[in-house]
Amino acid sequence: MESSQNTGGNGTINPQNNDASPAGSTGTSTTSSSDDPKQNLNQVINSIQKTLGTIHQLYLTVSSFNVSSQLSLLQRLNALVMEMDNMAKLAEKCNIQIPMEVLNLIDDGKNPDEFTRDVLNSCIAKNQITKGKTDSFKALRRHLLEELEQAFPDEVEDYREIRAASAAESMRLAQAQNMLPNGDVKVKTDM
């Protein structure tokens, strides 16, 4: 049971304000709650925990039900409905995408970390295959340049000079445009 809930005798809940603000918030934040994804997620998590507590209390009430506990049962059912409505409203603010494979693993009773491990292993394997292909092309290029240099030494020297000048120009342009040598653009994070 949460420490934020007031409980009376025999596990009954005393009504409380049903606000969704996380514990410890001061209310002086400069950003609204809809702007902060982490705060939105924390609010949903708090609502889920509150709902689970209410469901547990409902279980206790139903398991020891008698006529005198009918009012308590109705109050808890109403609290559950209100909290589930609140949870649905809070969840609309969260933009969390979970791969279907993870949900299927959870449904099968497996650990979702297996999915993460499998994805990482797959990425590593694909990266190794791509690196092998890249290394093969580099070796082919080097071999072709050696063969061409034996057959056409002057033309290969001209090619290398042109290639060096082109690489230097590309590097200068990349630095001027905040680009990385591989063509990606640097992203400045404003924090």
C-alpha positions as CSV (number, residue, x, y, z in Angstrom):
1,M,0.0,0.0,0.0
2,E,1.3,3.5,-0.8
3,S,2.4,5.8,1.9
4,S,0.5,8.7,0.2
5,Q,-2.9,7.0,0.9
6,N,-4.8,7.6,4.1
7,T,-6.3,4.4,5.5
8,G,-8.8,4.0,8.2
9,G,-9.6,1.0,10.3
10,N,-10.0,-2.4,8.5
11,G,-8.2,-1.2,5.4
12,T,-10.7,1.4,4.4
13,I,-9.5,4.5,2.4
14,N,-10.3,8.0,3.5
15,P,-11.1,10.1,0.5
16,Q,-8.2,12.2,-0.8
17,N,-7.6,14.8,-3.5
18,N,-7.1,12.9,-6.7
19,D,-4.3,15.0,-8.2
20,A,-1.8,13.5,-10.6
21,S,1.2,15.6,-9.6
22,P,4.3,13.5,-8.6
23,A,5.5,13.5,-5.1
24,G,8.0,16.2,-4.4
25,S,6.9,18.6,-7.1
26,T,7.0,22.2,-5.9
27,G,4.6,23.8,-8.4
28,T,7.2,26.4,-9.3
29,S,8.5,24.6,-12.4
30,T,9.0,26.8,-15.4
31,T,7.7,24.1,-17.9
32,S,4.2,22.8,-17.9
33,S,3.6,19.1,-17.2
34,S,2.7,18.5,-20.9
35,D,6.1,19.7,-21.9
36,D,8.1,17.3,-19.8
37,P,7.9,13.7,-21.1
38,K,9.7,12.3,-18.0
39,Q,7.2,14.0,-15.7
40,N,4.3,12.7,-17.8
41,L,5.7,9.2,-17.5
42,N,6.2,9.5,-13.8
43,Q,2.6,10.7,-13.4
44,V,1.4,7.6,-15.4
45,I,3.6,5.3,-13.2
46,N,2.2,6.9,-10.0
47,S,-1.4,6.4,-11.4
48,I,-0.6,2.8,-12.2
49,Q,0.7,2.2,-8.6
50,K,-2.3,4.0,-7.2
51,T,-4.6,1.8,-9.3
52,L,-2.8,-1.4,-8.2
53,G,-3.2,-0.3,-4.5
54,T,-6.9,0.3,-5.1
55,I,-7.3,-3.1,-6.8
56,H,-5.6,-4.8,-3.8
57,Q,-7.9,-3.0,-1.4
58,L,-10.9,-4.1,-3.5
59,Y,-9.6,-7.7,-3.3
60,L,-9.4,-7.4,0.5
61,T,-12.9,-5.9,0.7
62,V,-14.5,-8.5,-1.6
63,S,-12.7,-11.4,0.1
64,S,-14.2,-10.4,3.5
65,F,-17.4,-8.9,2.2
66,N,-20.4,-8.4,4.5
67,V,-23.4,-6.1,4.3
68,S,-21.7,-3.4,6.4
69,S,-18.8,-3.2,4.0
70,Q,-21.0,-2.4,1.0
71,L,-20.4,1.3,1.2
72,S,-16.6,0.8,1.4
73,L,-16.8,-1.5,-1.6
74,L,-18.7,1.1,-3.7
75,Q,-16.3,3.8,-2.7
76,R,-13.3,1.7,-3.7
77,L,-15.0,0.8,-7.0
78,N,-15.6,4.5,-7.7
79,A,-12.0,5.3,-6.8
80,L,-10.8,2.6,-9.2
81,V,-13.0,4.0,-12.0
82,M,-11.8,7.6,-11.4
83,E,-8.1,6.5,-11.2
84,M,-8.4,4.5,-14.4
85,D,-10.0,7.5,-16.1
86,N,-7.2,9.7,-14.7
87,M,-4.6,7.1,-16.0
88,A,-6.1,7.2,-19.5
89,K,-5.9,11.0,-19.6
90,L,-2.3,11.0,-18.4
91,A,-1.4,8.3,-20.8
92,E,-2.5,10.4,-23.7
93,K,0.3,12.9,-22.9
94,C,2.9,10.1,-23.1
95,N,4.4,9.2,-26.4
96,I,6.1,5.9,-25.7
97,Q,6.6,3.4,-28.5
98,I,7.1,-0.2,-27.4
99,P,7.9,-2.8,-30.1
100,M,5.3,-5.5,-30.5
101,E,8.0,-8.1,-30.1
102,V,8.5,-6.9,-26.5
103,L,4.8,-7.1,-25.7
104,N,4.7,-10.6,-27.2
105,L,7.6,-11.6,-25.1
106,I,5.9,-10.3,-22.0
107,D,2.7,-12.1,-22.9
108,D,4.7,-15.3,-23.3
109,G,6.0,-14.7,-19.8
110,K,9.6,-14.0,-20.9
111,N,11.9,-11.3,-19.9
112,P,11.9,-8.2,-22.3
113,D,15.6,-7.9,-21.8
114,E,15.9,-11.0,-24.1
115,F,14.5,-8.8,-26.9
116,T,17.1,-6.1,-26.2
117,R,19.9,-8.7,-26.2
118,D,18.7,-10.3,-29.4
119,V,18.4,-6.9,-31.2
120,L,21.9,-6.0,-30.1
121,N,23.3,-9.3,-31.2
122,S,21.6,-8.9,-34.5
123,C,23.1,-5.4,-34.9
124,I,26.5,-6.7,-34.0
125,A,26.3,-9.5,-36.6
126,K,25.1,-7.2,-39.3
127,N,27.8,-4.7,-38.4
128,Q,30.5,-7.4,-38.7
129,I,29.1,-8.5,-42.1
130,T,29.1,-4.9,-43.4
131,K,32.6,-4.4,-42.0
132,G,33.8,-7.5,-43.9
133,K,32.3,-6.2,-47.1
134,T,33.9,-2.8,-46.6
135,D,37.3,-4.4,-45.9
136,S,36.9,-6.5,-49.0
137,F,36.2,-3.4,-51.2
138,K,39.2,-1.6,-49.6
139,A,41.5,-4.6,-50.4
140,L,40.1,-4.8,-53.9
141,R,40.7,-1.1,-54.4
142,R,44.3,-1.4,-53.0
143,H,45.0,-4.4,-55.3
144,L,43.6,-2.6,-58.4
145,L,45.7,0.5,-57.6
146,E,48.8,-1.7,-57.3
147,E,48.1,-3.4,-60.6
148,L,47.3,-0.1,-62.3
149,E,50.5,1.5,-60.9
150,Q,52.6,-1.3,-62.5
151,A,50.8,-0.8,-65.9
152,F,50.2,3.0,-65.9
153,P,52.5,4.7,-63.3
154,D,52.1,8.2,-64.5
155,E,48.2,8.1,-64.7
156,V,48.0,6.5,-61.2
157,E,50.2,9.3,-59.8
158,D,47.9,11.9,-61.4
159,Y,44.9,10.0,-60.0
160,R,46.4,10.1,-56.4
161,E,47.1,13.8,-56.7
162,I,43.5,14.5,-57.8
163,R,42.2,12.2,-55.1
164,A,44.2,14.0,-52.4
165,A,43.1,17.4,-53.6
166,S,39.5,16.3,-53.7
167,A,39.7,14.8,-50.2
168,A,41.2,18.0,-48.8
169,E,38.4,20.1,-50.4
170,S,35.7,17.7,-49.0
171,M,37.3,18.0,-45.6
172,R,37.3,21.8,-45.8
173,L,33.7,21.9,-46.8
174,A,32.7,19.5,-44.1
175,Q,34.4,21.6,-41.5
176,A,32.7,24.7,-42.8
177,Q,29.3,23.1,-42.7
178,N,29.8,21.4,-39.3
179,M,29.7,18.0,-41.1
180,L,31.5,14.9,-40.0
181,P,33.9,13.3,-42.4
182,N,31.4,10.5,-43.2
183,G,28.8,13.0,-44.4
184,D,26.7,13.3,-41.3
185,V,25.9,16.7,-39.9
186,K,26.9,17.5,-36.3
187,V,23.9,18.2,-34.1
188,K,24.3,20.8,-31.4
189,T,22.3,19.9,-28.2
190,D,20.9,23.0,-26.5
191,M,20.6,22.2,-22.8
